[in-house]
Every structure is written in C-alpha cells, then in structure tokens.
C-alpha cells in the first residue's frame, strides 16, 4: 500500500517513479530511479547494429560503446556505493539491467507500458544513465549431441523442403497428369522401369502423351518404346519430339498409326537429325504425303545414327519418290528402309532405283505394293548391276510382267551380293519365274539364298529349270503359288459328227455320200472300201475314229456296212445328240417360284 501511494504521488506531480524489487535473499533492498521523457526516448530509439549477415550485433567494439558521465555497475552485479548512511545500515545499489528479469513487464519496452501518448517525464535531478544493453544469454550445450546435425538450428540453413530425385520419372508423371487433367495410366506406372515398354492401343491421345512425355524426359530405364495406335495427333507428336530432345536412352521408337500429318513431319525430321541415340524408328500409317517427303528427305540425308526407318502405309506418290531418291543415294547410316504400301510409280520408282544404285550402306529395302510397272523393272535391273551392297529386295505386287521380270533378271545375272528377292503377286506368270531362274544359271557367283514367287503358278518347265538352279546353288530356297493344274484334254468329237458336218457342208444327201464309198453299186461296202472312201473325201479321222465308226455302223457284225445300217446309225446318233441338248436346256431353265 505504501508503494502504491508513492506511485500515485509521483504521477500527480508529472513524474514516473517505479520501484524495482531486488532479487536477493539477503535483505530487501529497492532502488528508486526516475527517468525523464528524453531519456526514455533515447533508450527506446537506440538501434542495435546489424552484422553483414543480417544478425543483430551482440558485442560492441570498445570505441563504439555508448559513454555516460557516471560509470554504472555491470548488469547483474552488486557492489557498495560508499559508506552506509546512519540509521539505515549498509545499502546496496542494483542496476536496472539486473533487476529486469524480476519485472513482469521486462520483455516489453517502456513505450509499450506507457503508450505513445502517455506523459512519463522525469525530474532533471535524476542521475543520468547510459542506454540499456542486451548481452547474449549463454546457452547450455551440455545436453546437446555434437554429432547430431539436426540438434543445431541456425539461420544459415535452407528452410525450403527438397524432394529426392526420382530417376524413373514416376513423380513427374503423376504431376504431369494433374497438370493436363488426365487419369494416370496404371499400366505405365507398373512398367515404366521395364527396358521394353509397350503402350500401343491404349488410347492415350494428345493430353495423355504430354503427361507421359514429362515423365520420360528423366527416365533412364526405357530403351524400347512402342506408342503405336494411340491417335496422338500433332500435339502428341510435338510432345514426343520435345521429350526426345532431352532423353538420351531410348533407341527403338514405334509411332505408327498416330495420324501425325504434315505438321508433325517437320518436328520429327528435326528430332531425327538432332537425336544421337535413336537407331530404329517406325512411322507407318501417319498420313504423310508428298509434302511431308521434303522433311523426311532432309532427315534421311543428314542423319548419322539412324539404322532403320519405316515409312510404310503412308500417302507417298510419284513426287515423293522423286524427292526421296537423291536422299537415299546420299545417306550414310541407314541399313534398312521400308517404303512399302505407298503409291510410288513411274518417275518416282526410277528415282528410288537410282538412289539404291548409288547407295553404298543400305542392306535391305522394302518397296512392296507400290506399282512400279515396267519402268521400275527396267530401273531396278540397272540398279542391281551397279549396287554391290544390297542384300534383300522386296518388289512384291508391283505390276511386274513377264517382260519386267526378264529385265530384272539381267541385273540378277551380274549381281554378287543379293541374297533374297521377293517378286510374289506380280502378273509375271511362269514365264517371268523362268526368266529369273535362267538369270541365276548365267551367274556363277550368284549369292541368292531365297526366291519368293508367292501366289504365282508355275508349270513343269519351271520345275525342270529350278532343279538345275538347285544343282548350282544347293542352299537356295524357293516359294511359289503351286504347280499349274494339268491341261484338261479336249473333249473328243464323235467321228459321226465329222461325217454329219461334211454332209451338211457339201449339201449332200446321205445316199450320195454312201455312193462315194460304194464303187460297184452293191449298196454294201467292206471295211477297206469304207476307210478308202474316208480318205478320198478328205475327212480327217484317225485310225481309232475309223474303227469307232465301223463298230457303230456294222450292227450285224458281218464285216460289211450296207446302206440301211448307214441310215440307222446316222439317224440314231442325231436323236441321241438331241436328247443331250434337251437335258442341258432343261437343267439351265430357272425353277418356278413357289409360295
């Protein structure tokens, strides 16, 4: 109560007086100190220096410490200021810093207690003091494990959380699916670490491909990737190209049946020229036309790593062949090229053949189902003469006739490297197959091991010459459409028909015809007279047919033919012929419709 009354008195007089209790068990001692408004402002506005790293400086240099007119005791220390006054005993003085710990408001500033608008001026006769200093508290490290890195917490540590690197791309795929708004493919998540990943027929679409491409950028496991028949379109194809610019592990890529079109052809061309790991690429069934052939010609000409390229089942025509031909001639890496199931004809076929002739690296080329015709046959006959590298040639179903096969055979007769030639389903018939075999026989250094004449019928003449080929090349294998069925013998014409035709042609009566045989007019002729008469009339009958007539006309078997036997035999034959005709007509008539 006494303390409260003194505070009230000082407040009324305009001075802020505060009693500071001393934390001492020896004797209750308190010091009353008064601070003026200017001293309070100086104390609160004092700014502690900041180091270069952003920390508050806790130790001042000797020259930068604030000075005061009177030396104050160190915080937390107690010492005597002089002799004790009479009646009071020895009095100890304690600094404000040491007693701040016991004050309930010590954590706040004096401005917080009084507020910015309060009047807290002090008398001028109070002893001046220096600004308060906050010395760092000494931490207790006795319970800290110095080997535990997590026990130390400094402001130099990075507070941002870092995620572990995912080499499989699983995290990137899930995040990519969230970004593009598609459901993650569980099959891809299960097999994304397989070296051979097949995602064909999954209906990914362009958005699904974008998410997979984000994952495959950092994937190091997949070496063979099959994305056929997913209808990726241009956006999906562009995502694949962007992925292939960063991925350096995929070597085999199948993008068939994705409907890329002209726009994606340019991106694919640039990717094939820049990527250094792709060796096998399949792009069949993507609606590439003659305009797209310009981009692929650049890729074929400039690529140095690609070994296999499949451009089958597209829309390449004659102009595409003219564009791709020179690129094939200049290529130095492709070992196998597939241009089957296109429409390369005439000048385009000739340009392709010239490119094959001048290429010195390609081992296999598939040109089936294009329609090269006679012009292409001539060009490839010449190409086989000049090329000594090509091993397999497929010209199946290219409208090659017997003449074209013979022209190709001229190239086969001098080529020493070709091991397989396929000419099936061409209208070359057995004559064309015979011409190829004859060319092999003319080439003692022929290396052919396989002949394919699929769906072409051959005859006995071909069979005979192929046996000779087998004697020269014992290991050769041949396939054809089978032997031609044996020719059906012509139906024998009855000799009586020939007699009847002669009688009608010469407008003779039967009796006049018989008189030509009956020299003596006896109305009866012997077998010798009948045979001689047949020869005299000029009717071409074999000896067998003459015997048939004699056996049919001599009904009584007496060795002679009389006129009555001649008439009955002729009439009976005509009646039998008419019956056969009636039977045939009856069988061919439509049956009446019954309800």
Secondary structure, 3 states (H helix, E strand, C coil): CHHHHHHHHHHHCCCCEEEEECCCCCCCCEEEEECCHHHHHHHHHCCCCECCCCCECCCCCCCCCCCCCCCCCCCCCEEECCCCECCCECCEEECHHHHHHHCCCCCCCHHHHHCCCCCCCCCCCCCCCCCCCCCCCCCCCCCCCCCCHHHCCCCCCCCCCCCCCCCCCHHHHHHHHHHHCCCCCHHHHHHCCCCEEECCCCCCHHHHHHHHHHHHCCCCCCCEEECCCCCCHHHHHHHHHHHHHHCCCCCEEECCCCCCHHHHHHHHHHHHHHCCCCCEEECCCCCCCHHHHHHHHHHHHHCCCCCEEECCCCCCCHHHHHHHHHHHHHCCCCCEEECCCCCCCCHHHHHHHHHHHHCCCCCEEECCCCCCHHHHHHHHHHHHHHCCCCCEEECCCCCCCHHHHHHHHHHHCCCCCCCEEECCCCCCHHHHHHHHHHHHHCCCCCCCCEEEECCCCECHHHHHHHHHHHHHCCCCEEEECCECCCCCCCCCCCHHHHHHHHHHHCCCCHHHHHHCCCCCCCCEEEHHHHHHHHHHHCCCCCHHHHHHHHHHHCCCCCCEEEHHHHHHHHHHHHHHHHHHHHHHHHHHCCCCCCC
